[in-house]
Every structure is written in structure tokens, then in C-alpha cells.
Amino acid sequence: MTTTDPYKKMTERLTLRSWKESDAEMLYRYACNPNIGPIAGWPPHTSVENSREIIKTVLSAPETYAVVLKETDEVVGSIGLMMTRSKANCSKMADNECEIGYWIGELYWGQGLIPEAVNELLRYAFENLRQTTVWCGYYDGNEKSKRVQEKCGFIYSHTEENKLVPLLNEVRTEHFTKITLEDWKNKINNLK
């Protein structure tokens, strides 16, 4: 399939593609929910214009993707790779390692969509970007994110306490997991 978006990735039920300003209304629909952003470390969006600004300033970063349902072409979440230590939350991240982050609208919780998206970005990170480890973190209380990480083969690494959450001006405890290239290859081989 040819595409004009070089960053587009496909899974069974999803398209992962670059964000567009025209996605602002769909983004706002889910990102305004107070059950989504704060647990992940960001405030709920306050308007469609606020969502448009976030698309321009945050979600336009390299390796950041809209999570789009293939069936309806609706944007329902976001996923991305932070490729540099300065952008990542994990203090132990080294060169040739990245961190993954994600969220999905509450209406789609529990359907396996984010694990599907995470698994595709893991494949991409290891096969195309030649990363040796992918890190992921979750704040105390975010059991849904913890379960996604466990389903995708991430292994607990460490906990960092008194982490500043700048967008919320709070301090929290964050737990970090990781999956190495070797762990990922073993997981893939065991699925065959």
C-alpha cells in the first residue's frame, strides 16, 4: 500500500499515523475527559482550540502517532516514542533506547487496542529504528497502563519517587518497565 504519510503504520484494527490539525475535534472529544490525562500526567483539554494547539506543539513531535480506528477512521488515542533522554521520563534510558507513551479514549478501554498499537511500535522500534531497549512508565494508581505493559512483555525495572509532573505541577511516584530486543524476539518466537 502506498501512502503519503511515511510514518503510517497499520495493525489489524488500527492505523497509526501523524497527527493533523483537522484531528482537533476528535482529539478534544476524548482528551477533555478527566479520567484520561491526569492519570498520565497532563491536564484535560479545555477546548477544541486547546487540542489544536497541543497537536501543533506536542503531538507533532517525531514518532508521535494518532491512534485511528480503521473501521470508522476515528482518532481515539495517541501513542509515541521518545527517542532522546531529554524528552523521556526514565532516568536510566541510554543511547539506542527509547521510551513509549500512550493513551486511549475511555470508551475504548479494555478492548486490546492500545496493546495492539504498542506491539506495532515495539516492532518498529526494534526492526526499523534499531533500538536495543524500549522503556515505559506508569504513575502509582494507573493499573490500566501497568496491565498494558505486562501484556506487551515489559518487565519491571525500578521505581522513581518524587518525580515532578510538570504539566500538573505535582510530585508522584513512577514505576518503570522495559523490554529489550532479546526479550521482544523471544516473545515473538513464542507466539509463532
PAZAPA-4460 file (N, C-alpha, C; in steps of 0.05 Angstrom, whole numbers, plus 32768, in hexadecimal, padded with zeros to 4 digits):
% residues 192
    n_x    n_y    n_z   ca_x   ca_y   ca_z    c_x    c_y    c_z   seq   type   mol
   8011   7FE8   8000   8000   8000   8000   8012   8019   8000     1      M     A
   800D   802B   7FEE   801C   8044   7FED   800E   8059   7FFE     2      T     A
   801D   8069   800B   8011   807E   801B   8021   8097   801A     3      T     A
   8015   80AE   801E   8023   80C7   801E   802F   80CD   803A     4      T     A
   8027   80BD   804E   8031   80C1   8069   8046   80AB   806E     5      D     A
   8060   80B3   806E   8075   809F   8071   8075   8093   808D     6      P     A
   8066   809F   80A0   8066   8095   80BB   804E   8082   80C1     7      Y     A
   803D   807E   80AD   8025   806E   80B1   802C   8050   80B6     8      K     A
   801F   8045   80CA   8022   8029   80D1   8006   801D   80D4     9      K     A
   8004   8003   80CC   7FE9   7FF6   80CD   7FEA   7FDE   80DF    10      M     A
   7FD4   7FD9   80ED   7FD1   7FC1   80FC   7FB6   7FB5   80F2    11      T     A
   7FAE   7FA0   80FF   7F95   7F93   80F6   7F7D   7FA6   80F7    12      E     A
   7F7B   7FB6   810D   7F64   7FC8   8111   7F6B   7FE5   8110    13      R     A
   7F84   7FEC   810F   7F8D   8008   8112   7F9F   8012   80FC    14      L     A
   7F9E   802C   80F8   7FB2   803A   80E9   7FBF   804D   80FC    15      T     A
   7FDA   804D   80FD   7FE9   8060   810D   7FF5   8073   80F8    16      L     A
   7FEE   808C   80FB   7FF7   80A0   80E7   7FFE   80BA   80F5    17      R     A
   800B   80CB   80E6   8012   80E6   80F0   7FF8   80F5   80F7    18      S     A
   7FFA   8106   810B   7FE3   8117   8113   7FE0   812D   80FE    19      W     A
   7FC7   8135   80FA   7FC0   814C   80E9   7FB0   8160   80F9    20      K     A
   7FB2   8179   80F3   7FA3   818E   8101   7F85   8188   80FF    21      E     A
   7F7C   817C   80E9   7F60   8176   80E5   7F56   8160   80F8    22      S     A
   7F68   8153   8108   7F61   813F   811C   7F58   814C   8136    23      D     A
   7F5A   8166   8138   7F56   8174   8152   7F3B   816D   815F    24      A     A
   7F26   816D   814F   7F0B   8167   815B   7F0A   814B   8166    25      E     A
   7F14   8137   8157   7F15   811C   8161   7F27   8119   8179    26      M     A
   7F3E   8126   8179   7F50   8126   8190   7F42   8131   81A9    27      L     A
   7F35   8148   81A6   7F27   8154   81BC   7F12   8142   81C8    28      Y     A
   7F03   8134   81B7   7EEE   8122   81C0   7EF7   810F   81D6    29      R     A
   7F10   8105   81D3   7F1A   80F2   81E7   7F2D   80FF   81FB    30      Y     A
   7F3D   8112   81F3   7F51   811E   8204   7F45   8132   8219    31      A     A
   7F2C   8139   8216   7F1F   814A   822A   7F17   813A   8243    32      C     A
   7F16   8120   8241   7F0D   810F   8257   7F21   810F   826E    33      N     A
   7F19   8116   8286   7F2B   8117   829D   7F36   80FC   82A6    34      P     A
   7F2B   80E6   829B   7F35   80CC   82A1   7F4D   80C4   828F    35      N     A
   7F53   80D4   827B   7F68   80CD   8268   7F83   80DB   826F    36      I     A
   7F84   80F5   826B   7F9D   8104   826D   7FAB   8103   8289    37      G     A
   7F9C   810A   829E   7FAA   810C   82B8   7FB8   80F3   82C1    38      P     A
   7FAD   80DB   82BB   7FBA   80C2   82C3   7FD4   80BE   82B3    39      I     A
   7FD5   80CA   829B   7FED   80C8   828A   8000   80E0   828E    40      A     A
   7FF7   80F4   829D   8009   810B   82A2   8004   8124   8293    41      G     A
   7FEC   8127   8287   7FE6   8140   8279   7FC9   8148   827F    42      W     A
   7FC3   8162   827E   7FA8   816C   8285   7F95   8166   826E    43      P     A
   7F7B   8163   8275   7F67   815F   8260   7F67   8177   824D    44      P     A
   7F61   8172   8234   7F60   8188   8221   7F47   8199   8227    45      H     A
   7F49   81B3   8222   7F33   81C5   822A   7F21   81CE   8212    46      T     A
   7F2A   81C9   81FA   7F1B   81D2   81E2   7F26   81C4   81C9    47      S     A
   7F18   81C6   81B4   7F22   81BC   819A   7F3B   81CB   8193    48      V     A
   7F3B   81E5   8198   7F52   81F6   8191   7F6B   81EE   81A2    49      E     A
   7F66   81E7   81BC   7F7C   81DD   81CD   7F87   81C3   81C1    50      N     A
   7F75   81B1   81B8   7F7E   8198   81AB   7F8E   819E   8192    51      S     A
   7F85   81B1   8182   7F93   81B8   8169   7FB0   81C2   8170    52      R     A
   7FB2   81D2   8185   7FCC   81DD   818D   7FDE   81C6   8197    53      E     A
   7FD3   81B2   81A5   7FE2   819B   81AE   7FEC   818B   8196    54      I     A
   7FDB   8188   8182   7FE4   817A   8169   7FFC   8189   815E    55      I     A
   7FFB   81A3   815C   8011   81B3   8150   802A   81B2   8160    56      K     A
   8028   81B3   817B   803F   81B6   818C   804A   819D   8199    57      T     A
   8039   8189   819D   8041   8171   81AB   803F   8158   8199    58      V     A
   8028   8154   818D   8023   813C   817E   8030   813C   8162    59      L     A
   803C   8152   815A   804A   8154   8141   8067   814A   8143    60      S     A
   806F   8141   815B   808A   8137   8160   808F   811E   814F    61      A     A
   80A8   811A   8147   80AF   8102   8138   80A6   80E8   8147    62      P     A
   809E   80D4   8139   8096   80BA   8143   807E   80BC   8156    63      E     A
   806C   80D0   8152   8053   80D2   8161   803C   80CE   814E    64      T     A
   8029   80BD   8156   8015   80B4   8143   7FF9   80B6   814F    65      Y     A
   7FE6   80BD   813E   7FC9   80BB   8145   7FC2   809D   8142    66      A     A
   7FB2   8093   8156   7FA8   8078   8155   7F8C   807A   8148    67      V     A
   7F89   806F   8130   7F71   8072   8120   7F64   8057   811B    68      V     A
   7F4A   8055   8121   7F3B   803C   811B   7F39   8039   80FC    69      L     A
   7F42   8023   80F1   7F40   801E   80D5   7F23   801F   80CB    70      K     A
   7F11   8012   80DB   7EF5   800F   80D3   7EE7   802A   80D0    71      E     A
   7EED   803D   80E1   7EDE   8057   80E0   7EEF   806F   80D9    72      T     A
   7F09   806C   80D8   7F1C   8081   80D4   7F1B   8096   80EA    73      D     A
   7F13   808E   8102   7F11   809F   8119   7F2B   809E   8129    74      E     A
   7F35   80B6   8131   7F4C   80B8   8143   7F42   80B3   815F    75      V     A
   7F4E   809E   816D   7F45   8097   8187   7F5B   8098   819C    76      V     A
   7F73   809F   8195   7F89   809F   81A8   7FA3   80A9   819C    77      G     A
   7FB8   80A5   81AB   7FD3   80AE   81A1   7FE8   809B   81AC    78      S     A
   7FFD   8098   819D   8014   8087   81A5   802D   8093   8198    79      I     A
   8043   8090   81A6   805C   809B   819B   8075   8090   81A9    80      G     A
   808B   8094   819B   80A5   808D   81A6   80B5   80A6   81AB    81      L     A
   80C0   80A8   81C3   80D2   80BE   81CA   80EE   80B2   81C5    82      M     A
   80FC   80BE   81B2   8115   80B3   81A9   812E   80BE   81B7    83      M     A
   812B   80D4   81C6   8142   80E0   81D4   813D   80E1   81F1    84      T     A
   8153   80DF   8200   8151   80E0   821D   8144   80F9   8227    85      R     A
   8149   8110   821A   813E   8129   8223   811F   812A   8221    86      S     A
   8114   8119   820F   80F7   8119   820C   80EA   8103   821E    87      K     A
   80F9   80EF   8226   80EE   80D8   8234   80EC   80DD   8252    88      A     A
   80DC   80CE   825F   80D9   80CF   827C   80EC   80BE   828B    89      N     A
   80F5   80A8   827E   8106   8094   828C   8123   809E   828E    90      C     A
   812D   80A0   82A6   8149   80AA   82AA   815E   8095   82A1    91      S     A
   8156   807C   829F   816A   8067   8298   816C   8062   827A    92      K     A
   815D   8070   826A   815E   806C   824D   8179   8073   8241    93      M     A
   8184   8062   8231   819E   8066   8224   819B   806A   8206    94      A     A
   81B2   806F   81F9   81B1   8071   81DC   81A7   8057   81D0    95      D     A
   819A   8059   81B9   818D   8043   81AB   8177   8037   81BB    96      N     A
   816B   8047   81CE   8154   803F   81DD   813F   8055   81DA    97      E     A
   8126   804E   81DC   8111   8062   81DB   80FB   805C   81F0    98      C     A
   80E9   806E   81F2   80D2   806A   8205   80B8   806D   81F5    99      E     A
   80A5   805C   81FB   808B   805D   81EE   8076   8068   8201   100      I     A
   8064   8077   81F6   804D   8082   8206   8034   8080   81F6   101      G     A
   801D   807E   8203   8004   807A   81F5   7FEC   8081   8206   102      Y     A
   7FD6   8085   81F9   7FBC   8087   8207   7FA6   8082   81F2   103      W     A
   7F8F   807B   81FC   7F78   8076   81EA   7F5E   807F   81F8   104      I     A
   7F4B   8088   81E9   7F32   8092   81F4   7F24   807C   8205   105      G     A
   7F17   8086   821A   7F0B   8074   822E   7EF7   8060   8221   106      E     A
   7EE9   8069   820D   7ED6   8058   81FF   7EE3   803F   81F4   107      L     A
   7EFD   8040   81EF   7F0B   8029   81E2   7F1D   801A   81F6   108      Y     A
   7F1B   8020   8210   7F2A   8011   8223   7F22   7FF3   8223   109      W     A
   7F35   7FE2   8228   7F2F   7FC5   822B   7F2A   7FB6   8211   110      G     A
   7F2F   7FC2   81FA   7F2B   7FB5   81E0   7F44   7FAB   81D3   111      Q     A
   7F5B   7FAF   81E1   7F74   7FA5   81D6   7F80   7FB6   81C0   112      G     A
   7F75   7FCE   81BC   7F7F   7FE0   81A6   7F9A   7FEB   81AC   113      L     A
   7F9E   7FF5   81C5   7FB9   8000   81CB   7FCE   7FEB   81CB   114      I     A
   7FCA   7FD3   81D6   7FDF   7FBE   81D3   7FE5   7FB8   81B6   115      P     A
   7FD1   7FB9   81A5   7FD5   7FB5   8188   7FE7   7FCB   817C   116      E     A
   7FE2   7FE4   8184   7FF2   7FFA   817B   800E   7FF9   8186   117      A     A
   8011   7FF2   81A0   802B   7FF0   81AD   803C   7FDA   819F   118      V     A
   802F   7FC3   819A   803E   7FAE   818D   8049   7FB6   8171   119      N     A
   8039   7FC5   8162   8042   7FCF   8148   805A   7FE3   814C   120      E     A
   8058   7FF4   815F   806E   8007   8163   8087   7FF9   816E   121      L     A
   8083   7FE4   817E   809B   7FD5   8186   80A9   7FC8   816E   122      L     A
   8099   7FBD   815C   80A5   7FB1   8144   80B4   7FC6   8134   123      R     A
   80A8   7FDD   8131   80B4   7FF3   8123   80CE   7FFD   8131   124      Y     A
   80CC   8000   814B   80E4   800A   815A   80FB   7FF7   8158   125      A     A
   80F6   7FDD   8159   810C   7FC9   8158   8115   7FC4   813C   126      F     A
   8103   7FC0   8129   810A   7FB9   810E   8113   7FD1   80FD   127      E     A
   8106   7FE7   80FF   810C   7FFE   80EE   811E   8013   80FB   128      N     A
   8119   8018   8114   8129   802D   8122   8142   8021   8130   129      L     A
   8144   8007   8130   815C   7FF9   813B   8161   8000   8158   130      R     A
   814B   8001   8168   814D   8006   8185   8154   7FEC   8193   131      Q     A
   8162   7FEE   81A9   816A   7FD6   81B8   8157   7FD1   81CF   132      T     A
   814A   7FE6   81D9   8137   7FE4   81EF   8121   7FF9   81EB   133      T     A
   8108   7FF2   81F2   80F2   8005   81F3   80E8   8006   8210   134      V     A
   80E8   801E   821B   80DF   8023   8237   80C2   802C   8236   135      W     A
   80B4   8028   824D   8099   8033   8250   8095   8038   826E   136      C     A
   8086   804C   8275   8081   8052   8291   8063   8056   8296   137      G     A
   805C   8054   82B0   8041   805A   82B8   8042   8064   82D5   138      Y     A
   8030   8077   82DA   802E   8083   82F5   801F   8070   8307   139      Y     A
   8025   8072   8321   8016   8063   8335   7FF8   8066   8330   140      D     A
   7FEA   8050   8330   7FCD   8051   832C   7FC3   804C   8310   141      G     A
   7FD5   804E   82FC   7FCD   804A   82E1   7FCF   802D   82D9   142      N     A
   7FBD   801D   82E4   7FBD   8000   82E0   7FB9   7FF8   82C3   143      E     A
   7FA9   8007   82B5   7FA3   8001   8299   7FBD   8002   8288   144      K     A
   7FCD   8017   828D   7FE6   8019   827E   7FFA   8002   8286   145      S     A
   7FFA   7FFC   82A0   800B   7FE6   82A9   8003   7FCC   829B   146      K     A
   7FE9   7FC7   8298   7FE0   7FAE   828B   7FE8   7FAE   826E   147      R     A
   7FE6   7FC4   8260   7FEE   7FC6   8244   800C   7FBD   8242   148      V     A
   801C   7FC8   8254   8039   7FC2   8253   803E   7FA5   8258   149      Q     A
   8030   7F99   826B   8033   7F7C   8271   802B   7F6C   8258   150      E     A
   8014   7F72   824C   800A   7F64   8234   801E   7F65   821D   151      K     A
   802D   7F7B   821C   803F   7F7F   8205   805B   7F75   820B   152      C     A
   8060   7F69   8222   8079   7F5C   8228   808D   7F6E   8237   153      G     A
   8085   7F85   823F   8097   7F96   824F   809C   7F8A   826A   154      F     A
   80B4   7F8D   8275   80BC   7F82   828F   80C3   7F99   82A2   155      I     A
   80BA   7F97   82BA   80BF   7FAC   82CE   80DD   7FB0   82D1   156      Y     A
   80E5   7FC9   82D1   8101   7FD1   82D5   8106   7FDF   82EF   157      S     A
   80F8   7FF5   82F4   80FD   8005   830C   80E7   8019   8311   158      H     A
   80E8   8025   8328   80D5   803A   8330   80E4   8054   8336   159      T     A
   80DA   806A   832C   80E6   8084   8332   80D1   8094   8342   160      E     A
   80D9   809C   835A   80C7   80AC   836B   80CC   80C9   8368   161      E     A
   80B9   80D9   8370   80BA   80F6   8370   80C1   8101   8354   162      N     A
   80B4   80F5   8340   80B7   80FE   8324   80A4   8116   831F   163      K     A
   80AF   812B   8315   809F   8143   830E   808E   813D   82F6   164      L     A
   8075   8143   82F7   8062   8141   82E0   805D   815E   82D8   165      V     A
   806E   8169   82C6   806D   8186   82C1   8052   8191   82B7   166      P     A
   8044   8182   82A7   802B   818C   829C   8015   818E   82B1   167      L     A
   8018   817F   82C7   8004   8180   82DC   8010   818D   82F5   168      L     A
   8029   8195   82F5   8037   81A0   830C   8033   818F   8325   169      N     A
   8038   8175   8322   8036   8162   8337   804F   8151   8339   170      E     A
   8052   8143   834F   8067   8130   8353   805A   8114   8356   171      V     A
   8064   8100   8348   8059   80E5   8349   806F   80D0   834A   172      R     A
   8066   80B8   834E   8077   80A0   834C   8071   8093   8331   173      T     A
   8087   808D   8322   8084   8081   8308   8093   8067   8307   174      E     A
   8086   8053   82FC   8091   8038   82F9   8099   8034   82DC   175      H     A
   80B1   8029   82D8   80BB   8025   82BD   80BE   8008   82B6   176      F     A
   80B7   8001   829E   80BA   7FE7   8293   80CA   7FE9   8279   177      T     A
   80D4   7FD3   826F   80E3   7FD4   8256   80E1   7FB9   8248   178      K     A
   80E5   7FBA   822E   80E7   7FA1   821E   8100   7FA5   820D   179      I     A
   8112   7F91   820E   812A   7F92   81FD   8125   7F85   81E2   180      T     A
   8136   7F8A   81D0   8134   7F7E   81B6   8133   7F5F   81B8   181      L     A
   8144   7F54   81C9   8145   7F37   81CE   812A   7F2D   81D9   182      E     A
   811F   7F3B   81ED   8106   7F33   81F9   80F0   7F34   81E4   183      D     A
   80F0   7F49   81D4   80DC   7F4C   81BF   80DD   7F36   81AA   184      W     A
   80F6   7F2F   81A2   80F9   7F19   818E   80EF   7EFF   819A   185      K     A
   80F5   7EFA   81B4   80EB   7EE1   81C1   80CD   7EE1   81C2   186      N     A
   80C1   7EF8   81C8   80A4   7EFA   81C9   8098   7EF4   81AD   187      K     A
   80A3   7EFF   8198   809A   7EFB   817D   809C   7EDD   8175   188      I     A
   80B3   7ED2   817C   80B8   7EB5   8175   80A5   7EA3   8184   189      N     A
   809D   7EAA   819D   808B   7E9A   81AC   806E   7E9B   81A2   190      N     A
   8068   7EB1   8193   804D   7EB4   8188   804A   7EA5   816E   191      L     A
   8060   7E9C   8162   805F   7E8E   8148   8056   7E71   814C   192      K     A
***
